[in-house]
Amino acid sequence: MVLALETSCDETAVAICDATGRVLASEISSQIELHRPYGGVVPELASRNHLLHLQPLVHAALVHAGLELKDMEAFAATAGPGLVSSLLMGNTTAKSLALCHGKPFLAVNHLEGHLLSPFIGDPHGVRPCIALIVSGGHTMLLRLRGPGNYEVLGRTRDDAAGEAFDKAAKMLGLPYPGGPQMDKIARQGNREAFTFPRSMLRSGDDAFSFSGLKTSLLYLLPQLEGGVEAHLADLCASFQEAIVEVLVEKTMKAARRHRQNLITVSGGVCCNSRLREIFTKRCQQDGVELRLAAPQHTTDNAAMIAFAAAMQWRAGKYSPLTTDVNPNLAL
């Protein structure tokens, strides 16, 4: 049994996983309402609230799983990337639990948690694939050969896709968090109403760029007749389509080039309804298997951290208690 803590940003989460990767409990406390008045995450508020919620969430997870702390064989926590003040909350707590109970500690890369999350509950386990991680802070394509064996094929050169969604939503006057708001409004809009750039779509590599897309929206808004409100649904739909097309096309090209018949998609933007719809259609057309992370495992959660920790546990990989957090931890 592994108990894992996730506090990389503004979600406080605790989960318990067994050695096979089966999630026995997963608890999350969201801070969205706390940070909404500021239009984004305030690090000081986030870390203080992690401190308030960690102990109750650990207790709730143990009750849900019908277990006690003494039943745990290891304790894990996210080591990075993320906000350093937030990372320290979960990391220090997990180390303390490991020290008190004389059990191993496992430091987990937040991105590895996202990368492996589509395989949670898969009876076949982690399999080779082309993987797309797409979230507020990261957009990257990887070749996954097995647990702990990853090759980064390409990443964004500027804004991540989720960051582009959130910044665009702010320009449009939508409340925080903006990405889900844009997705909801876009369903009523015309995806061809406005032409936005598909940056690096035919660059010949696996890199991404979304800053130009954001800038094009900024320049367009003052030119709109009747103001933003009159075109809001069409703007959301057209902007969203530009991001989705680039993400899907570059992922499909990478799968063909590396002759992979399995594609996985994870991260917060994986919840976007249009992204899931287009990926499903394209993979069906091309005869490629698609595994999308379950909605509850797309945003920051401890289940994916516990699952990644279980893979480490099975491989006999543990972390010294001197392992530090790293806000810029690379995969």
Secondary structure, 3 states (H helix, E strand, C coil): CEEEEECCCCCEEEEEECCCCCEEEEEEECCHHHHHHHCCCCHHHHHHHHHHHHHHHHHHHHHHHCCCHHHCCEEEEEEECCCHHHHHHHHHHHHHHHHHHCCCEEEEEHHHHHHHHHHCCCCCCCCCEEEEEECCCCEEEEEEEECCEEEEEEEECCCCHHHHHHHHHHHCCCCCCHHHHHHHHHCCCCCCCCCCCCCCCCCCCCCECCHHHHHHHHHHHHHCCCCCHHHHHHHHHHHHHHHHHHHHHHHHHHHHHCCCCEEEEECHHHHCHHHHHHHHHHHHHHCCEEEECCHHHCCCCHHHHHHHHHHHHHCCCCECCCCCCCCCCCC
